């Protein structure tokens, strides 16, 4: 019984480690550039909405 529990624990640890390892190194840079572009677009849209004539705070 202890052996089965130990094997299941080790197997689950290996599965978690495999999921945590990045698949491709260059993919991270591409994702960061895409995220930066999206954030810039959100800021531009947010500034336009905040200064529009329909926006009246309070």
Backbone as numpy.savetxt, mean C-alpha at the origin, in Angstrom:
# Nx Ny Nz CAx CAy CAz Cx Cy Cz
1.39 -35.76 18.58 0.57 -34.57 18.58 1.44 -33.31 18.58
2.51 -33.33 19.37 3.40 -32.16 19.41 4.09 -31.95 18.07
4.43 -33.07 17.42 5.09 -32.96 16.11 4.18 -32.30 15.08
2.91 -32.65 15.11 1.96 -32.07 14.16 1.82 -30.57 14.40
1.72 -30.18 15.66 1.61 -28.75 15.99 2.86 -28.00 15.56
4.02 -28.59 15.79 5.28 -27.95 15.39 5.37 -27.81 13.88
4.97 -28.85 13.16 5.01 -28.80 11.69 4.04 -27.74 11.17
2.85 -27.67 11.73 1.88 -26.66 11.30 2.39 -25.25 11.60
3.01 -25.08 12.74 3.57 -23.76 13.10 4.67 -23.35 12.13
5.58 -24.26 11.84 6.67 -23.96 10.91 6.14 -23.70 9.50
5.15 -24.46 9.09 4.56 -24.27 7.77 3.89 -22.90 7.66
3.17 -22.51 8.70 2.53 -21.19 8.67 3.57 -20.07 8.69
4.67 -20.26 9.42 5.74 -19.26 9.44 6.37 -19.11 8.06
6.57 -20.22 7.37 7.14 -20.17 6.02 6.19 -19.46 5.06
4.91 -19.73 5.17 3.93 -19.07 4.30 3.93 -17.57 4.54
3.98 -17.15 5.78 4.01 -15.72 6.10 5.28 -15.07 5.56
6.41 -15.74 5.70 7.67 -15.19 5.19 7.65 -15.07 3.67
7.08 -16.05 3.00 7.01 -16.00 1.53 6.15 -14.83 1.08
5.06 -14.56 1.78 4.20 -13.44 1.41 4.86 -12.10 1.69
5.76 -12.03 2.66 6.39 -10.77 3.03 7.55 -10.40 2.11
8.12 -11.36 1.41 9.27 -11.09 0.54 8.78 -10.40 -0.73
9.36 -9.25 -1.10 8.94 -8.58 -2.34 9.33 -9.42 -3.56
8.44 -9.46 -4.53 8.67 -10.29 -5.70 9.70 -9.65 -6.63
9.54 -8.36 -6.89 10.45 -7.67 -7.81 10.91 -6.37 -7.15
12.20 -6.08 -7.24 12.75 -4.88 -6.64 12.37 -3.62 -7.37
12.31 -3.65 -8.71 12.00 -2.44 -9.47 10.53 -2.07 -9.41
9.69 -2.98 -8.99 8.26 -2.70 -8.90 7.97 -1.64 -7.84
8.75 -1.62 -6.77 8.52 -0.68 -5.68 8.71 0.75 -6.17
9.76 1.00 -6.95 10.00 2.34 -7.46 8.87 2.78 -8.37
8.40 1.89 -9.20 7.30 2.23 -10.10 6.05 2.57 -9.30
5.77 1.79 -8.26 4.60 2.06 -7.43 4.73 3.38 -6.71
5.93 3.73 -6.25 6.12 5.00 -5.56 5.93 6.17 -6.51
6.40 6.03 -7.75 6.21 7.10 -8.72 4.73 7.27 -9.05
4.01 6.17 -9.18 2.58 6.24 -9.45 1.85 6.87 -8.27
2.24 6.51 -7.06 1.62 7.09 -5.87 1.89 8.58 -5.80
3.11 8.99 -6.13 3.45 10.42 -6.11 2.60 11.18 -7.14
2.41 10.61 -8.31 1.59 11.25 -9.34 0.14 11.38 -8.88
-0.39 10.33 -8.28 -1.77 10.35 -7.79 -1.92 11.40 -6.70
-0.94 11.49 -5.80 -1.03 12.47 -4.71 -0.99 13.89 -5.26
-0.15 14.14 -6.27 -0.11 15.47 -6.89 -1.45 15.82 -7.52
-2.06 14.86 -8.21 -3.36 15.10 -8.81 -4.41 15.39 -7.75
-4.37 14.68 -6.63 -5.34 14.91 -5.57 -5.17 16.30 -4.97
-3.93 16.74 -4.81 -3.68 18.08 -4.27 -4.20 19.13 -5.24
-3.95 18.95 -6.53 -4.43 19.92 -7.52 -5.95 19.98 -7.53
-6.60 18.84 -7.47 -8.06 18.80 -7.46 -8.59 19.41 -6.17
-7.94 19.11 -5.05 -8.38 19.64 -3.76 -8.28 21.15 -3.70
-7.21 21.72 -4.26 -7.03 23.17 -4.26 -8.10 23.80 -5.12
-8.42 23.20 -6.26 -9.45 23.74 -7.14 -10.82 23.70 -6.49
-11.12 22.65 -5.76 -12.42 22.53 -5.09 -12.50 23.52 -3.94
-11.42 23.68 -3.20 -11.43 24.56 -2.04 -11.55 26.03 -2.38
-11.14 26.44 -3.56 -11.20 27.85 -3.94 -12.32 28.15 -4.91
-13.15 27.15 -5.22 -14.24 27.36 -6.17 -15.32 28.26 -5.61
-16.16 28.79 -6.49 -17.20 29.73 -6.06 -18.29 29.04 -5.26
-18.46 27.73 -5.43 -19.50 27.01 -4.70 -19.06 26.66 -3.28
-17.81 26.86 -2.95 -17.29 26.50 -1.63 -17.44 27.69 -0.70
-18.29 27.53 0.31 -18.48 28.60 1.29 -18.35 28.00 2.69
-17.22 28.20 3.33 -17.04 27.61 4.67 -17.97 28.24 5.70
-18.35 27.44 6.69 -19.15 27.94 7.81 -20.55 27.93 7.43
